[in-house]
Structures are given as C-alpha cells and as structure tokens.
Amino acid sequence: MRLVVCCFKGGVGRTTLSLNLAAAFAGQSRVLVNDRDPQCGSVAWSAMSDGETPFTVSRASSPGFDLEIQDLPPSAPVKDQLPDADLYLVPTLLDGGSFVVYLRTIETLRRQGKPFLPVANRVNVKRAEHRRRLEDPSLAGAIVIPERAALASYYELGETVFSMRGAGVDKAREDILRVGQAIQKRLANPARGHA
C-alpha cells in the first residue's frame, strides 16, 4: 500500500504527519518513509534519532514493505505528474496563504481523479479564521488535528509521539491514531472519492 502526503505549500506538517503515521503503523506493518522532498526532513530526522527507528526512512522506494509513505516536496509536480498511490493525504494549516495553496492541491487531485483525505493541521478553534475555514466544503470529512506542543517538539529529538513521554503526548498520539483509522476506513471504502 502507498500513501502520498502532499500539499504544494511548505510548513503545513507533511513530514510530521509522515513520520508519526509511520510510527503508528509500524507495530502492524513493515513501513518505509520515502523522503522525496529535496530538504530531506525525514532523512534528517532519522539521522537525529537515538538508535534504531521502528520504520525505515529512505530517499527511494524499496521492495519488501507493507506500507510506503511518500513525503513529497512543497511544490506542484512538473506537468501535474503525481506518483501513484492508494490514498493522498493533504495537510493544511488554516491561515489564508496555506488554505489557498491547499485548494490548488486538491483541485489537481480532483482533476486527476485521485482519492484524497484532507487533514486540517495545528487547528486552534479559539481563532475565528480557523472556525470559519473548518466549515468550508473543501474540508468536509477532514481529520482535524489541534495545535499541540508535543507534535512540534518531537522532531529535534529524533522521536515520534509514539516514543515520547510527557504532558500532552497521549492526546497527540490519539490525534495521529485518528488519522490512521480514517486512512484504513477510506481504503476499505475507496468508492467514496475524497474525504
């Protein structure tokens, strides 16, 4: 199975989502994170990790894995050529700039008939802008991940929320597990189109 994590905007949480989902699925499957971003965020994380990780991180695809998660770069692909996937995860922040690029990303996926699942990331429901955007039809069925310090702090430690301990980690872990459950549900019912 292949998941592609894509949004044509940087800084929306593609690498965070890729690494934490890999950790979530690693208990049941052999997982590869294929880091296709020239910034190599997943590879850099792997280098910071203290020892062996529960999944493999590489710059290329490799046979022998049950699940490949591709972490794409933050740009539109040349001639809209997206890699094949069973499902595309599209994380977005809810600020104006990120949301406009999210809309372009899902339009490309729709035009190509690609199944996708939106993920509203770092959501703060105290902000009117975030509440308003969550009601946008393009986010129908989106998984909402609240803004959490645990998701922001794991990276520099070479950890995921599944290997960390401390305040707030349980909630962050639950958020990632909800995304994993939504993925499994979508793959069990692929005829649903998006979200």
C-alpha positions in Angstrom: 0.0 0.0 0.0 1.2 3.5 -0.8 0.2 6.7 0.9 1.4 10.1 -0.5 1.5 13.1 1.8 1.3 16.2 -0.4 0.5 19.8 -0.3 2.0 22.3 -2.7 2.9 24.6 0.3 5.7 24.1 2.7 5.4 24.1 6.5 2.0 22.6 6.7 3.1 19.4 8.5 3.8 16.8 5.7 6.9 15.5 7.4 5.4 15.5 10.9 2.4 13.6 9.6 4.5 11.1 7.6 6.8 10.2 10.4 4.2 9.9 13.1 1.9 7.8 10.8 4.8 5.6 10.0 5.3 5.1 13.8 1.6 4.4 14.2 1.6 1.7 11.5 5.0 0.2 12.4 3.5 -2.0 15.0 1.5 -3.9 12.4 3.4 -3.5 9.2 6.9 -3.0 7.7 6.8 0.7 6.9 9.0 2.8 4.6 9.0 6.6 4.6 10.2 7.6 1.2 11.5 11.2 1.6 11.1 12.8 -1.8 11.5 16.4 -0.5 14.8 17.9 -1.5 15.0 19.4 2.0 15.2 15.8 3.3 13.3 16.5 6.5 12.5 12.8 7.1 16.1 11.7 6.4 17.4 14.5 8.8 15.0 13.3 11.5 16.3 9.7 11.1 19.9 10.9 11.5 18.9 12.6 14.8 17.2 9.5 16.1 18.9 7.9 19.0 19.4 4.4 17.7 17.1 2.2 15.6 13.7 3.5 14.5 10.6 1.3 14.2 10.4 2.1 10.4 12.8 2.7 7.6 13.5 6.2 6.1 15.0 6.4 2.6 15.3 8.7 -0.4 13.9 6.0 -2.7 11.3 3.3 -2.9 12.3 -0.2 -2.0 10.5 -3.6 -2.2 9.6 -5.6 0.8 7.5 -3.1 2.7 3.8 -3.4 3.5 3.3 0.4 3.6 5.2 3.1 1.8 4.5 6.7 2.9 5.9 9.2 0.4 6.7 12.7 1.8 6.6 14.9 -1.3 8.2 18.3 -1.7 6.2 21.5 -1.2 5.6 22.3 -4.8 3.3 21.4 -7.7 4.7 18.5 -9.6 6.0 19.1 -13.1 3.1 18.8 -15.5 0.9 17.7 -12.6 2.6 14.3 -12.6 1.8 12.8 -9.2 3.1 9.4 -8.1 0.6 6.6 -7.9 -1.0 6.0 -4.5 -3.8 4.2 -2.8 -4.6 7.5 -1.0 -3.3 11.0 -0.9 -3.2 12.8 2.5 -3.4 16.6 2.1 -2.4 18.5 5.3 -3.1 22.2 5.5 -2.9 25.0 8.0 -6.0 27.2 8.2 -4.3 30.6 7.6 -5.1 32.3 4.3 -1.9 31.6 2.4 -1.8 27.9 3.3 -5.5 27.4 2.6 -5.3 28.9 -0.9 -2.5 26.5 -1.8 -4.4 23.6 -0.2 -7.3 24.4 -2.6 -5.0 24.3 -5.6 -3.6 21.0 -4.4 -7.0 19.3 -4.0 -8.1 20.8 -7.4 -5.1 19.0 -9.0 -6.0 15.7 -7.2 -9.7 16.0 -8.2 -8.8 16.8 -11.9 -6.7 13.6 -11.9 -9.3 11.5 -10.1 -7.0 10.8 -7.2 -8.6 9.8 -3.8 -7.6 12.1 -1.0 -8.1 12.8 2.6 -7.8 16.4 3.9 -6.1 17.0 7.3 -6.6 20.3 9.0 -3.4 20.7 10.9 -2.5 22.8 14.0 -6.0 23.9 14.5 -6.9 26.5 17.2 -10.7 26.7 17.5 -10.3 29.9 19.5 -9.4 31.6 16.3 -12.3 32.8 14.2 -10.4 32.3 11.0 -9.9 28.6 11.9 -13.5 28.1 12.8 -14.7 29.7 9.6 -12.3 27.6 7.4 -13.4 24.4 9.1 -16.8 25.0 7.7 -15.5 25.3 4.1 -16.9 22.5 1.9 -13.4 21.6 0.7 -12.7 20.4 4.3 -15.8 18.2 4.5 -14.7 15.0 6.2 -11.3 16.4 7.1 -9.4 15.0 10.1 -8.8 17.9 12.5 -5.5 17.9 14.4 -5.4 20.5 17.2 -2.3 22.6 17.7 -0.2 20.6 20.2 3.3 21.3 21.6 4.1 17.5 21.6 3.8 17.4 17.8 6.0 20.4 17.4 8.8 19.2 19.8 9.4 15.6 18.9 11.3 16.3 15.7 14.5 17.7 17.0 14.7 14.8 19.4 14.6 12.2 16.7 11.4 10.9 18.3 7.7 10.4 17.3 4.7 10.9 19.6 4.8 7.1 19.9 8.2 7.0 21.5 7.9 10.2 23.6 6.7 10.5 27.2 5.3 13.6 29.0 2.5 16.0 29.2 0.2 16.2 26.2 1.8 13.3 24.3 -1.2 11.0 24.9 -3.5 13.5 23.1 -1.1 13.9 20.2 -0.9 10.2 19.9 -4.7 9.9 19.8 -4.7 12.5 17.0 -2.3 10.5 14.9 -4.3 7.3 15.5 -7.5 9.0 14.4 -5.7 9.8 11.1 -4.6 6.2 10.8 -8.2 5.0 11.4 -9.5 7.4 8.8 -7.0 6.1 6.3 -8.0 2.5 7.0 -11.7 3.4 6.7 -11.1 5.2 3.4 -9.1 2.3 1.9 -11.8 -0.1 2.9 -14.4 2.0 1.0 -12.4 3.5 -1.9 -15.6 4.5 -3.9 -16.2 7.5 -1.6 -14.0 9.8 -3.7 -12.5 12.5 -1.4 -12.9 12.9 2.3 
